[in-house]
Amino acid sequence: MKSLKFAVPIFLLTITNIHAWSARLPENGESSAVRACSPCETWELYFSALVVQPTASNMHYAVEAIPLPLQSPNWNVFDVCPKYRFGFDIGGRGWIGDCGTNVVVHWEHFQSSISAVQQVGTQNLVGPFFEIGPDAAPYGQVAGNVCIRFDEASVDIGQLICVSDYLAVNLLCGVDVARIQEDRASFFTNPAGTITRTITTPLQFIGAGPEVGVEFIYKLFCELYLTGKTQAALLAGRMKNNTHYVSTSPLLTALGLPNPNGQNAGVQNRSALVPAFEEKLGLSYNFSSWCGWFLCALEVGYQAQIYLSALQSIDVGSEVDMVPVGDASVGIFARTFQRNISNFALAGPYVTLSVAF
């Protein structure tokens, strides 16, 4: 996977759903034995503003060939570079009785679009991975685009346990559902704009499965707390992949073929089992309303989540040496195919605001 880039965190407004626990941490003089405990509040609502960067290992869109000198050519691989974008996470929690049992529901959403353009020198070539030799000679400019849409929701049952005067943990288990969609596109053209090639690859994974996790809150001093969460899920679902090739060339009309010439490489729905992991660490400050009707918490932190081998595509590996119709610019003529698998991850700062009443 492409390494995550470092960026200075952007401060946002966010809310987390664990800070009301502090209302039931034992006071001095109470028993510090490990035991189930429950806050005084019955309901919690929260909203988190996220600033996250998507990453995957399949965000390349073209290769530049530097053919001279002939004895030692070089190549540059062009990737789109994802930026930090806004997302959100909303949810709630309800407490059942006085035994510390709680039900947690949430929905996280993120959407982003990234574009890039490259124009190579007159002596260099640019093309897709499977066509980067003399057959790519017409192309001198390429544009790449990646659109990402991510949705994840879960329902969990938790058990709150007070470990000491300063530490409480919430053990979680439940069901997680996720949808990851990535649409890649590359557009190659010659300087005159008469020869073009467009390659679009929509990828999608939809899965559901069990998850387990633990949240914790640790009192540092006064109303300042260290908070964190770790969670793991195993999602069973379906992967979808179709690659579309569209070529335009003056030769197509001369050959009596449709111009543009459309081709498609389709993959039937394929079952997949995707491990997913999420980590979160932050600082929270708790404060009550003026009338004491509800408890609020403001949290700032960093989170990361990853879905292993969640995206796949079947791509042309190489083309035939001699194209039957006489010119490679009129279409794709595959000799081999290859299966590409990519992880998917989101990481970045967050701010959370929660209200318990």
N, C-alpha and C positions, 0 to 999 in steps of 0.2 A: 504494500500500500504506500502511496505517496505520503511522505512524512508530513506531519502537521506543522504549519507555520506558526511562529510566535507573533502575537500582536498584543499591544497594550490594551487591557480590558476597557471596554466602554461601559460606563455606569448606567444602569437602567433601573426601572421600577419593577420589582418582582415580589412574589409572595410564596412562601413555603408552607407546607401543611403539617409541620412537626413541632412548631414552637409552643403551642398551647400545653405541651407535656410539662413544660417548666412549672406550670401552676400546681402540679402534683409531686414535684420533687420534694423529698422529706425536708422539713425544717429542722434546725438544730434542736436536739432533744428527742426527736422522733427516732424510731427504730431504723437502722440502716441495713437491715437484712434484705437480701434479694427477695422480691415478692412482686406479684401482679399489682398494678395500680391503675388508677383512672383519673383523668382531669375532671374538674368541676363542670366544664363546658360539655355540651351535648353535640354541637355541630361545628365544623370548620369549613371555610371556603378559602380558596387561594387562587392567585393569578401570578404567573411567572413570565417576565419578558426575557427572551433569550437573544443573545448575539452569538451565533455559532457559524462555524466554517465546515462545509461538507468536504469530504475527501473520499476518493476511490482511486484504484490503480488503473482504470480504463478510460481516463479522460484525455487520451491522445487523439489527435484528429488529422495529423499529416506528418510526413517526413520530407526533409530537404536533403537532396543529394548534391554534393560538391564534387563533380566528376573529375576535376583536374587537380593534380596530374593524374593521368590514366592509371599509373601503377599504384597509387595510394589514395583512392577516393575516401571521402568522409561523409557522415550523415548527421543531421540534427533532427531530433524528435520534438515536435511541437505539442504541448499540452495546454489545455485551458487552465487558468489559475483561479480556483474558487476564492471568493471574497467572503468576509464576514457579513451575514445577513440576519435580519430580525426573524424570530419565530416566537411562539408562545406555548405555554402549558397551563391548562386550567383544570381544576378538580375540587374535590371535597372529601370530607371524612365525617362519619357518624359514629358515635360511641354507643355501645350496647351494654346497658347495665353498669354495675360498679366493679366489674372484674377486669377491666382494661382491654376488653375485646373491641375492635374497631373495624369498620369497613371503609376502604379507600378506593375512589374512582378518579380517573384522570384521562385527559386527552392532550396530546402534544402534536403540533402542526408546524411544518417548515416548508418553504417553497423558495426556489432561487433559479436564476438564469444567468449563465456565464458565457461570454463571447470573446473571440480573439480573431485577429486577421494577420496574415503574414504574406509579404511579397518578396520573392527571392530575386537574386541578380540574374542578368540575362544569360549567363553561362551555367547557372545552376538549374536543377529540376526540383519539382515538388509534386508529391503524390501520396496516395494512401499506402499503408504498410505493404500491401500485396503488389504494388505497381510503382516501383521506384528505380527505374532503369531507363534505357532509351525509349521505352514505350510511354514514359511520362513526359516526354519532351514538350508536348504542347502547353503544359500548364506552367503558369508563372505566378499565380496568386491563389491563396486558399483562405477560407473563412471557416471557423469552427464554432460550434455552439453546444452547450450542455444545459438542459433544463432538468431540475430535480424537484420532486414532490415527495414529502415524507409525512406519514400520519401513524401515530401509535397510541393505543388506548389500552387500559388495563382495569381490572377489578380485583382487589386484594382483601384478604382477611388478615388483620394484624392482632398481635398480642403485646400490650405494653408492659414492660418489666422495669421496675426501679432497681438498679443495681447498687447504688449507694446514694449518699446525700447529694452528689453532684452529677451522677450519670444515670440516664434512662435510655433503654433501647426498645425498639418496636420490631418484632419478628413478623415477617410478611410471607404470605403464599397466596397465589391466585392464578389468573389467566391473563395472558397478554396477546394482543392482536397488533400486527404491524403491516403497513403497505409502503413499499419503496418503489418509486418510479423514476427512471432516468432515461431521457431522450437525448441521444447524441446525433449531431449532424455535421457533415463536412461538405463544403462547396468549392470545387476546383474550377478554374477558368483560365483561358489563354488571354494574352493581352488584348486581342481584338474582340473577345467576348463571344466568338462564334462556336467555340468548342468548350463545353462545360460538362462537369460530372458532379452529381449530388448523391451523397450517401447518408441515409438516415437510419438510425438503429434505436427503436424504442425497447426498453428493458423494464421488466416489472416483476416484483416478488410480493405475494400476499400470503401471510401465514399466521397461525395462532398456536399457542401452546402454554404449558405451565411455566410459572416463574416463582422464584423464591428470592428473598432479600432481607436486609436489615437496615433500619434507620437508627441513628443515635443522636442524642443531644447532651452536651457536657457543659456544665456551668463554669465559666471562667471567673467572673466576678460581677457583682451587682446584677444587672439584667442583660449582660453580654454572654452569649453562648456559642460554643463551637458545635456545628451540626454536620452531619454527613449521611450518605446513603450508598449502599452497594446492592446491586440486583443482577440476577442472571435468569435467562429464559431460554427455552428450546422450542423453536417455532417450526411447525410442519406446514408446508404449503406448496404453492405452484410457482414456477418460474416461466415467464413468457419472453420470447425474443423473435423479432422479425427484422430483417435488414432489407432496405429498399434502395435500389440503384437506378438512377435516372441519368442518361447520357444524351447530349445533343451534339451533333456534328453535321457539317454539310454532306459528308459521305453517306449518311443515312438516307437522304432523299435520292441520291444516285443509285443506291442499292434497292430502292423500293421498300424501305422499312419505315415504320413510324418514327417521326422525329418530333419530340424526344422518344427515346427508347427506354421503356421501363422494365426492370427485372426485380425479382424478389427471392430472398432466401429465408424460408420460414422454418421454425422449430415448433414441434408440437409441445403442448403443455408438459412440463417435466416436474415430477415431485422433487422436493428438496427439504432438507432438515438444516435449519440455520441457528447456530448458537448466537445469543445476544447478551451483551454485558453493558451495564451502566454504572458510572461512578459519579459521586457528587460530594463536594466539600465546601463549606461556607461558614460565615460568621453571621449571627442573628442577634438582633436587639428587640426585646419585648417591652411593650408599653400598653397600659390600660387606657380605655376611653375616659373622658372627663367625668362621666357619671358612673363609671365602673360597670357599665352594662356589657361590655365585651372586651376581649383581649386581642391586641394586634401584635404582629411581629413583622419586622423588616429584615430580610436576609440578602447578603451579597456573597457570591461564590463562583465556583468554576465547575463545569460538568462535562463529561465525555461519555459517549455511547457508541458501540460498534456492533455491526452485524456481519458475521464471518461468512464469506462466500455467498453473499446474498444476491449478487448480480452475475448473470452469465450471458454470453452471446456466442453464436456460431458465425465466424468470420472467414472470408476467403483468405487462405494462407498464401497462395501464389497463383499466377495465371499460366496458361499454356504458352510455350515458347513461340509458336507460330499461330497467330490468330487466323481462323479459317476465312473470315470475311475481308481480311486484308488490312485492317487498321484497328488498333486497340482502343481508339477514342470512341468507337461506335457502341461499345458495350463491355460487359464483364464476361470473361471466359475463364472460369475457375479450373484449376488443376487440383488443388488441395484445399481443404477446409480445416480450421482449428477452433477448438473450444477455449474461450477466454473466461476466466472466473475472477471476480473482483469483490473485495470487502467494501462495506459502506460504513462511514463514520461521521458523526457530528461532534464538535467540541467547541467550547467557548464559555464566556462569562454569562452569568444570569443574575437577575434581581427578583426577589419574590416578596409579595405582601400577602399575609394571611390574616383572617379575622375569625376568631372563635367566640361563640356565644351560647 
